[in-house]
Amino acid sequence: MEKKLIIVSAPPASGKTYVSMKLAENLEHVVYLDKDSLVPLSNVAYKVTGQQLDREGKFFKENLRDVEYDVILEMACTALKYEDLVLINAPFTSEVRNPSWIDSLRKKLKEEYHARLAVVWVICDPSMVKQRMIDRNSPRDVYKIKNFDTWFASQDFSIPSNLKIDDDPCSLILFNNSGDKEFEKSMKETVALLEDK
């Protein structure tokens, strides 16, 4: 099996975390990393600086966001030395649409780790996105649910087609998470692609 760094990415409430965990359960020789594991460390920065805890605010965007991504990527690259597949559960929403960032990561993986990048993009019907927000009952979603159409229009749910390389089926894998039937089909196809079967 060729080594792969797998990024599972998606807009909010598409089921990215669920898909990530289920993929990890179904793959062999995989290390699972979740960027949310770094949240307690980042929260210390709020405490010591006296900043209000707001992971969507200016302080987070200017001081913590990129650091979290850098750290989780460094952990992933280290894990590639010991295992064939490393899966990161993290949005990477701006990064996957940045061609220079993607090219740089692909080059690093190839030259330093003899690995390639696989991006799994979770697609989900808008009605399911809203229902997931309602079901998870999180304070961060109150505004989004109340103003769902406006919020949804402000998000980029389009497929990042810039990732697609014609002779690399793992360069962009679309995982349909709009229902049980679609999920099962996507799971089977995605696992086969990632395990080179």
Wavefront OBJ file of the C-alpha trace (Angstrom):
o trace
v 0.000 0.000 0.000
v 1.300 3.456 -0.883
v 1.598 5.793 2.086
v -1.060 8.496 2.189
v -1.866 11.525 4.260
v -5.653 11.699 4.273
v -7.408 14.977 4.956
v -11.147 14.753 5.570
v -12.572 18.184 4.833
v -16.041 19.681 4.608
v -18.100 22.760 5.371
v -19.715 22.957 8.841
v -22.242 20.280 9.904
v -21.656 18.068 6.860
v -20.739 15.142 9.100
v -16.961 15.452 8.701
v -16.121 14.107 12.155
v -18.498 11.157 11.868
v -17.175 10.273 8.410
v -13.579 10.617 9.652
v -14.111 8.294 12.600
v -15.972 5.694 10.547
v -13.299 5.781 7.849
v -10.632 5.208 10.488
v -12.611 2.261 11.837
v -12.822 0.689 8.379
v -9.243 1.303 7.226
v -6.296 -0.916 8.081
v -2.918 0.477 9.159
v -4.251 3.949 9.934
v -3.446 6.635 12.481
v -6.395 8.904 13.343
v -5.727 12.531 14.311
v -8.369 15.087 15.248
v -7.451 18.787 15.285
v -9.994 19.339 18.043
v -7.580 17.505 20.346
v -5.505 20.700 20.278
v -8.353 22.881 21.570
v -7.413 22.526 25.279
v -3.913 23.775 24.475
v -5.261 26.736 22.526
v -7.647 27.544 25.366
v -4.629 28.079 27.610
v -3.598 30.937 25.314
v -6.941 32.631 25.956
v -6.495 32.204 29.696
v -2.945 33.538 29.959
v -3.664 36.513 27.694
v -7.015 37.358 29.267
v -8.799 37.062 25.946
v -12.460 36.059 25.746
v -12.817 32.473 24.531
v -14.002 32.813 20.923
v -12.764 30.351 18.323
v -14.242 32.384 15.506
v -12.899 35.750 16.640
v -9.933 37.913 15.673
v -7.573 36.597 18.386
v -8.064 33.010 17.273
v -7.670 33.784 13.575
v -4.551 35.891 14.068
v -2.752 33.841 16.716
v -4.030 30.273 16.994
v -5.755 28.963 13.877
v -2.708 28.478 11.673
v -0.645 27.139 14.565
v -3.209 24.391 15.182
v -3.045 23.367 11.521
v 0.764 23.446 11.484
v 0.926 21.254 14.600
v -1.574 18.659 13.392
v 0.228 18.430 10.037
v 3.586 17.974 11.770
v 2.093 15.205 13.911
v 0.668 13.576 10.781
v 3.990 13.666 8.949
v 5.757 12.124 11.940
v 3.138 9.357 12.049
v 3.744 8.609 8.354
v 7.185 7.324 9.334
v 5.523 4.501 11.252
v 2.227 3.761 9.492
v 0.878 3.609 5.926
v -2.184 5.817 6.348
v -2.614 8.895 8.495
v -6.059 10.504 8.610
v -6.600 14.073 9.811
v -10.074 15.189 10.838
v -9.910 18.961 10.307
v -11.786 21.402 8.047
v -8.826 22.805 6.045
v -11.546 24.801 4.255
v -9.289 27.599 3.027
v -6.219 25.407 2.515
v -7.891 22.937 0.145
v -8.813 25.843 -2.128
v -5.264 27.252 -2.132
v -3.318 25.693 -5.048
v 0.115 26.799 -3.780
v -0.560 25.326 -0.311
v -1.718 22.044 -1.846
v 1.237 21.872 -4.249
v 3.674 22.531 -1.418
v 2.151 19.817 0.780
v 2.101 17.298 -2.072
v 5.763 18.017 -2.822
v 6.767 17.660 0.832
v 4.887 14.363 1.196
v 6.440 12.929 -1.955
v 10.018 14.022 -1.321
v 10.283 13.546 2.433
v 7.838 10.729 3.206
v 7.304 8.901 -0.107
v 3.608 9.517 0.407
v 0.803 11.248 -1.420
v -2.077 13.450 -0.374
v -5.640 12.157 -0.406
v -8.461 14.629 0.241
v -11.884 13.288 1.165
v -14.498 16.008 0.659
v -17.769 15.317 2.463
v -20.855 16.418 0.553
v -24.221 16.689 2.222
v -27.730 17.828 1.336
v -28.537 21.277 2.876
v -31.572 19.898 4.706
v -29.322 17.323 6.396
v -26.834 20.042 7.347
v -29.573 21.946 9.143
v -30.896 18.805 10.833
v -27.413 17.905 12.088
v -27.112 21.333 13.676
v -30.463 20.875 15.377
v -29.535 17.377 16.561
v -26.141 18.320 18.008
v -27.782 21.180 19.947
v -24.626 23.273 20.246
v -24.658 26.936 21.366
v -22.433 27.777 18.391
v -25.247 26.769 16.015
v -28.108 28.829 17.485
v -27.608 31.773 15.133
v -26.954 29.488 12.153
v -30.177 27.547 12.651
v -32.266 30.669 13.192
v -30.820 32.294 10.063
v -30.047 29.135 8.140
v -30.626 30.373 4.572
v -28.481 33.466 5.122
v -25.766 31.469 6.890
v -25.776 28.716 4.265
v -25.409 31.267 1.455
v -22.378 32.741 3.245
v -20.553 29.382 3.248
v -18.688 27.766 0.369
v -20.220 24.322 -0.076
v -18.852 23.980 -3.623
v -16.580 21.047 -4.382
v -12.890 22.100 -4.430
v -12.320 20.769 -7.939
v -8.860 22.378 -8.048
v -7.650 19.339 -6.072
v -8.429 16.842 -8.825
v -5.534 15.208 -10.655
v -6.698 13.095 -13.589
v -4.418 10.106 -12.974
v -4.791 10.168 -9.175
v -8.205 9.004 -7.960
v -7.253 9.833 -4.352
v -6.498 13.487 -5.122
v -10.167 14.309 -4.532
v -12.596 11.728 -3.183
v -16.217 12.802 -2.873
v -17.962 11.206 0.097
v -21.748 11.527 -0.041
v -23.108 11.804 3.481
v -26.682 12.781 2.621
v -28.265 9.517 3.798
v -27.546 5.965 4.961
v -27.516 4.448 1.469
v -25.213 7.123 0.105
v -22.969 6.827 3.156
v -22.528 3.058 2.811
v -21.743 3.307 -0.904
v -19.230 6.100 -0.342
v -17.595 4.251 2.550
v -17.001 1.140 0.470
v -15.636 3.086 -2.493
v -13.447 5.375 -0.385
v -11.859 2.571 1.628
v -11.041 0.699 -1.603
v -9.375 3.779 -3.085
v -7.353 4.577 0.037
v -6.178 0.984 0.423
v -5.264 0.732 -3.304
v -7.688 -2.137 -3.900
l 1 2 3 4 5 6 7 8 9 10 11 12 13 14 15 16 17 18 19 20 21 22 23 24 25 26 27 28 29 30 31 32 33 34 35 36 37 38 39 40 41 42 43 44 45 46 47 48 49 50 51 52 53 54 55 56 57 58 59 60 61 62 63 64 65 66 67 68 69 70 71 72 73 74 75 76 77 78 79 80 81 82 83 84 85 86 87 88 89 90 91 92 93 94 95 96 97 98 99 100 101 102 103 104 105 106 107 108 109 110 111 112 113 114 115 116 117 118 119 120 121 122 123 124 125 126 127 128 129 130 131 132 133 134 135 136 137 138 139 140 141 142 143 144 145 146 147 148 149 150 151 152 153 154 155 156 157 158 159 160 161 162 163 164 165 166 167 168 169 170 171 172 173 174 175 176 177 178 179 180 181 182 183 184 185 186 187 188 189 190 191 192 193 194 195 196 197
